[in-house]
Amino acid sequence: MAGFKFDHEKKGLGKTLKEYEEVALSYVWSMGEEGVGSAKTWANTNERLKHGKTLSRASMIFFLNRMVDQRVLSYRTATGKGGHHRVYYSMMDEKTYKKHILKTIVESLMRDFPDETKKALEELQLQPA
């Protein structure tokens, strides 16, 4: 499974995703079981990006396929104008994806710093929510 980068200074899903990735993933999630192709996801994302930013179609396809590699998304093949294309749909909803991020980070810390990670988690449990 492909990994992800974590930036603790960012907010929300921006901790692991670029702005366009977060926009694209939320769009795919909103499409439900029907799923959506890369062209529609690309167009929707470019419309929703802030400050007139745009991204290439190739960047979108690479991102969607990376999400498939991470098992966040899956796809089915469909035929249409231009031949075969992928229709992406979610394997993890947003809540499950967030849990996946957390588990991946904690598992990594437990491998490298088991004693320190256990102690930190215990200390966090003692603090009121």
N, C-alpha and C positions, 0 to 999 in steps of 0.2 A: 504494500500500500504506500502510495506517495505521501510524503510528509507535508507540513505547512510551516510557515514562519509565524512567530508569535511576537507581537509588539505590545508590551504591557502599558505603554503610554497612550495607546489609541483607545477608543470607546467602542463598546458593543462588538459586533462581528468584524468591525474594522481592525480588531486585534489580530485577526488571521487573514483577512481578505482586503484586497484593494477596493476602492470605491466602486469601480465598475463591476467587480466580481460580486460584491454584496447586492448591488442593484439587479444584476442578472440572476443571481441565485434566488432572490425574493420573487422575481418574475416567474421563474420555473416553478417555484413552490406554489405560486398563485394559480398556476394552470392545472394543478391536480393530476389525476390519472390520465387526462387527455394528453398531457405533455405538450411540448413545443419544439420547433426546429431552431437551429442556430440563427437563421436569417431573421426570424421574428424576434428572437431574444436579443440579437445584435441591434436591430432597429429600435426596439423598446428601450434598451439600455442607453443608446445614444440620445434618445429623446429625454431621458430622465437624468442624465449626468449634469452636474452643476457646472457653472461657469463656462458653458459652451464647449466642454471637453468632448472629445470623440475617441473612439478606438477602432482599430481595424477589425475586419471580419475574422482574420486569422487569429488575432488575440482572443476573440470570443470562442472560436472553435477549440483552441488550445486549452482555455480555461474550462469549458464544458467537459472536454475529454479528461482533464486532470480531476475534475469532480467525479467522473465515472471511475477513474483509477482509485480514488479514495472511497469509492462505494457510497458517496453522497447522492449521486445520480446514477441512473441507468438509461438505456436507450433501446428503441426498437427501430428497425429499418423500414422505411416507407418509400414508395415510388411516387414520383410527381414530376412537375416541370423540371427538366434538367437531369432526370434519372433518379437514382437512389439517394436518400438522405436520412439522417438520424433524427428521430423525435425523442427528445430528452424528457425524462420524468424523474421525480424524486424517489429515492430509496430511504432518505432520512428527512423528516420534517425539521423545521427550525429548532424546536426544542431538543430533538434527538441529536441534531448536529452540534448544538452547544454542549450537550453531555459528552459527545464524542471528542470534542476539543479538550474538555476538562480531563476526561479519562486518559487521553493520549499524553497530555502534559504531566499528569500525576504519575502515570506508569513510567515515563521517561525519567522523572525525578527519583522515583523509587529505585530504578536500575542504577542510577549514578550516585545518589545521596540518600540511601535508604533510612539511615538513622535520623538525619536532619529533617527529612521529609515527614517521617512519622511524628517527630517532636513538634514540628510546625503545625501539622494537621491537628494534633492533640491540643495545642495552644489555641488554635482557631475555634475548636469545639467548645472551649471553656468561655469564650467571649460571647456576650449576649448579641443576638441578631439585630 
